Amino acid sequence: MCRHTSRLAALLIAVISLSSCAVGPKYNRPAVQTPTGFKELGNWKPSEPSDQLAKGKWWERFNDPELNRLEETLNISNQNIAAAVANVEAARAIVRQARAQYYPVITANPSITNSHLATGRGSTFTTYSLQFGASWEPDLFGRVRNTVKANTYAAQASAADLENVRLSAQSELATDYFELRTQDNLKQILDSTVSNYEEALDVASARYNAGLDSDEAVAQAEAQLKATRAQDINVGVLRAQFEHALAVLTGQAPGAFSIPAQVVKLNPPAVPAGVPSELLERRPDIAAAERAVAQANAQIGVAKAAFFPTLLLSATGGFQNASISQLLDWQSRVWSVGPSLAQTLFDGGSRRATVQQFQAVYDGTVANYRQTVLTAFQQVEDNLAAVRILTQVIQEQDSAVESADRSLDEANVRYRSGIDPYLNVITAQTVLLNDQETALTFRQQQMTASVELIRALGGGWDVSQLR
């Protein structure tokens, strides 16, 4: 017994020394060439200090209490986020399953067996057994370690996917919210325009009654007024749709959700872009793509470990007796212990093909990672350009609104003085309303570009949040 024990101890020592060996390529993050600066920043001076970068609750930079409230509700109640959270928990459970392979499996097997032997008259007897077993497969060549690594990287990628879902939902909510406020602002413009058109109709009617103008002017004024009223009422369609979208994003039924109308100034906050290389740390989708590369690299090690033998250490022991009263007597003990070694000698190239498969998967994840990085830079440049150019566009369009407003005043004066026909007033009214709507559209586009820029920069997320 002692000799067997010493042999087993020697074998365990040898196994432990071998278990430090692991096969598979060492992982290094794929190299990606990053620019030294964002081209579309142009001559802009980034905000300083650097701690003013959008972090944490990035939506608070817009200084809108209603937006803040909606975003907080979304973080708690959005169902897409809840589903992504469940995916992360499932991925973490898979990691725990893989780590369990580091430890031996211990089993218990109590049994009572009635047996009948057909010898002579035959005999029937009962056997009582209380046995325990233990088995352990040492991780000689890193199969378990690489499996744990692969599953850990997959869990981290799942966590990054969760943050990407969260950031996408947050930015979608902000975009829909500013679209809704754009409709509120448009409603104000149209309400004011309808009021002005009513006054213009009163003037045209008074001049007609006084014999100073024809009924044609009155008809033109009425047509202009009614068409604008219809446009004013139609604003409610889009506003209702955006309100319903906000309800779903915040996990609420549209029928039980409402946002009071409010006119707000659509002015985007200053969003510093930082250093381009920071995108590699601040974008959750980039982090997820990079973790997928690490996972694929670890899976190559799992596949290569199949070329090496596996060792299984097993032992069973317990008690067995035909009398339950004598079951736990020392003479009733039974035991067995010993190692077993398994090695595949021929598989028709299956293992080699598996390694090639995972190598190809790794190459694909590297390409996807680099493409994700390139797309991230494009999105930042696109939205930097949009915010910058729209700033200039809005300035010009505001000047156009001012000019159209002066033109309408002049047209009204000339019409009331009998110099010009009412058609000139209608033309000036149409130009002013179109210019006001266009200016509002440009502001809405700039707000959307500002939200998308924050999203492209990763919002307030950072790769250090991955566990």
Secondary structure, 3 states (H helix, E strand, C coil): CHHHHHHHHHHHHHHHHHCCCCCCCCCCCCCCCCCCCCHHHCCCCCCCCHHHCCCCCHHHHHCCHHHHHHHHHHHHHCHHHHHHHHHHHHHHHHHHHHHHHHCCEEEEEEEEEEEEECCCCCEEEEEEEEEEEEEECCCCCCHHHHHHHHHHHHHHHHHHHHHHHHHHHHHHHHHHHHHHHHHHHHHHHHHHHHHHHHHHHHHHHHHHHCCCCCHHHHHHHHHHHHHHHHHHHHHHHHHHHHHHHHHHHCCCCHHHCCCCCCCCCCCCCCCCCCCHHHHHHHCHHHHHHHHHHHHHHHHHHHHHHCCCCEEEEEEEEEEEECCHHHCCCHHHEEEEEEEEEECCCCCCCHHHHHHHHHHHHHHHHHHHHHHHHHHHHHHHHHHHHHHHHHHHHHHHHHHHHHHHHHHHHHHHHHHHCCCCCHHHHHHHHHHHHHHHHHHHHHHHHHHHHHHHHHHHCCCCCCHHHCC
